[in-house]
């Protein structure tokens, strides 16, 4: 076993041993090592002395008017502030810069996702029995056809042709 007092990774072994929280399979080799190593023995004895002192320490009793004295002292230490100032003072200590920065970054990311839409794709059903026929359309031919149709609607028949043509009711 390597000496726990010389390795930082194993220093908590001595503390766990003194606190009696170390597993028994690790305690036995450590106890043998402490019997042989003077540094580990001294560290263990010092730690056990601290634990004994903490166990024997008793806190002083609190007086019955402790709360009243504490609040009076706090009033003396703190300048007289209006009730509104007492409420808003903790809020003014907060820094809004991080929240503003995070909010701005989130808005920018949402804008990027909304602006950048995926390429339009054609829906092809997963059903293999139905076949979809996709044809390539010549955009110029469609444009010429639309222009021709527009020209035909602008041509008015001659007045004699309108009068001589029979009306359908």
Secondary structure, DSSP 8 states (H G I E B T S, - for coil): ---TTT-GGGHHHHHHHHTT-S-HHHHHHHHHHHHH-HHHHHHHHHHHHHHHHHHH-------TTHHHHHHHHHHHHS----HHHHHHHHHHHS--HHHHHHHHHHHHHHHHHHHS---------S-SSS--------HHHHHHHHHHHHHHHH----HHHHHHS----
